[in-house]
Amino acid sequence: MTQFNVGILGATGAVGQKFIRLLQNHPWFTIKALGASDRSAGKAYQEAANWIESTPMPDNVKDRVVRNCMSAQFEDVDFVFSGLDSSVATEIEGDFAKAGIPVISNAKNYRTDPTVPLLVPEVNPDHIELIKTQTFTTDGSGWIVTNPNCVAIPLTMSLKPLNDHFGIESVVVTSLQAISGAGYPGVPSLDILGNVIPFIGGEESKIREEPLKLLGKLKDGKIEHASFPVQATATRVPVINGHLLTVNVKFKKSPADFKEVVQAMKSWRSPIADLGLPFAPKFPLEIFEDERYPQPRLHADSENGMQTAIGRVRSGDVMDVSYIAMAHNTIRGAAGGAILNAELLVSKGFIS
Ligand SMILES: NC(=O)c1ccc[n+]([C@@H]2O[C@H](COP(=O)([O-])OP(=O)(O)OC[C@H]3O[C@@H](n4cnc5c(N)ncnc54)[C@H](OP(=O)(O)O)[C@@H]3O)[C@@H](O)[C@H]2O)c1
């Protein structure tokens, strides 16, 4: 397998640190360059970053000098991962794409751009064809691919087999989101300890809209979005990692009972299962029958944090079915999801 040199933009942040940890010993990707703001540029990484990962800072980044996030300083990489703050991602990611450096981003800024794939490899791998419609460069060398919001990922992973089987009429979802989703230092401890915060700014619109693009169909170089309504409530809870969702779904074609829904989830096969991608979970969905599960502390790290755990699937009186979905927000919902996107792009020849 060809080796690729990668850069990380926003390398000092919570998502950037996760990239650094997850890319250690990656069989295809080697970290070549780290970028952050003017506050960090020019410093050794260990001085610039407040390391919050639970494993020690890897030796291969400690003394690396952090660069400014300017494309001219990243000419030695094949592509970049971005964990940039959204206040700067539009300009910086656009600058890299225009310079012919592909960007695989976690930031929200380009997710709704009709030419930019919003990608979950197990859900919509065909959407990568949208890259060919981007105009950042005349020769197609620079482009942007995004991964979805950290709630939209487990929600859409769980809805995919259900939409294929029964057709979705409507969804009502409430998220119980971990504090690591707010970056560092994130939510003040006096606000979150022993408490629930019933609002996360900007989150509910992403939960409503992103699954519709992900479950949309690619036709003539455009995505026709799925059209069912999603009603979302986003809350922050004192959990460190793992966003847990309560999901209620009404179908176009009602299943006989919830067991048919379980069967649809269990029999679903990931379209990327045979591609040999290093970060692809062997079982993208785990369906628990034990009513105590899933729990963030017990299951967020399953399959290296790349699995979506489902539980408590049951019939409802108002909607057809209710269940719990849960996934690791900074791995599956951010850096790990972006790494899997990059692996798919390599396997399909978009990065070579
Ligand atoms: N945390 C999650 O679970 C999660 C999940 C999905 C998506 N995301 C998205 O991923 C992105 C990063 O989130 P995070 O939680 O890692 O945030 P964070 O901890 O606040 O990190 C932000 C990063 O952006 C850099 N940055 C800020 N201003 C900059 C500038 N003017 N020029 C260059 N770099 C700049 C920071 O560098 P300095 O250290 O030098 O300031 C830092 O490396 C956000 O867009 C977020 O919405 C996060």
The ligand as a Gaussian input file, in Angstrom:
#p B3LYP/6-31G(d) Opt

LIG

0 1
 N      -15.231000      17.986000      19.809000
 C      -16.054000      17.226000      19.061000
 O      -16.617000      16.194000      19.522000
 C      -16.343000      17.568000      17.621000
 C      -17.061000      16.667000      16.864000
 C      -17.304000      16.923000      15.525000
 C      -16.829000      18.092000      14.965000
 N      -16.143000      18.999000      15.711000
 C      -15.645000      20.213000      15.047000
 O      -14.213000      20.107000      14.910000
 C      -13.615000      21.392000      15.038000
 C      -12.621000      21.387000      16.194000
 O      -13.304000      21.130000      17.413000
 P      -12.506000      21.010000      18.797000
 O      -13.492000      20.503000      19.775000
 O      -11.223000      20.272000      18.602000
 O      -12.146000      22.571000      19.089000
 P      -10.946000      23.185000      19.928000
 O      -10.487000      22.249000      20.976000
 O      -11.408000      24.536000      20.334000
 O       -9.743000      23.358000      18.829000
 C       -9.779000      24.334000      17.799000
 C       -8.505000      24.297000      16.959000
 O       -8.586000      25.339000      15.968000
 C       -7.379000      26.119000      16.019000
 N       -7.637000      27.511000      15.633000
 C       -8.433000      28.416000      16.265000
 N       -8.341000      29.621000      15.633000
 C       -7.481000      29.451000      14.603000
 C       -6.969000      30.316000      13.598000
 N       -7.317000      31.618000      13.542000
 N       -6.094000      29.806000      12.704000
 C       -5.712000      28.522000      12.751000
 N       -6.159000      27.637000      13.694000
 C       -7.031000      28.110000      14.604000
 C       -6.936000      26.038000      17.449000
 O       -5.569000      26.366000      17.534000
 P       -4.932000      27.086000      18.870000
 O       -4.773000      26.013000      19.906000
 O       -3.622000      27.601000      18.371000
 O       -5.880000      28.153000      19.288000
 C       -7.213000      24.557000      17.754000
 O       -6.156000      23.769000      17.238000
 C      -14.767000      22.387000      15.225000
 O      -15.096000      22.946000      13.974000
 C      -15.880000      21.522000      15.799000
 O      -17.149000      22.053000      15.561000
 C      -15.861000      18.751000      17.032000

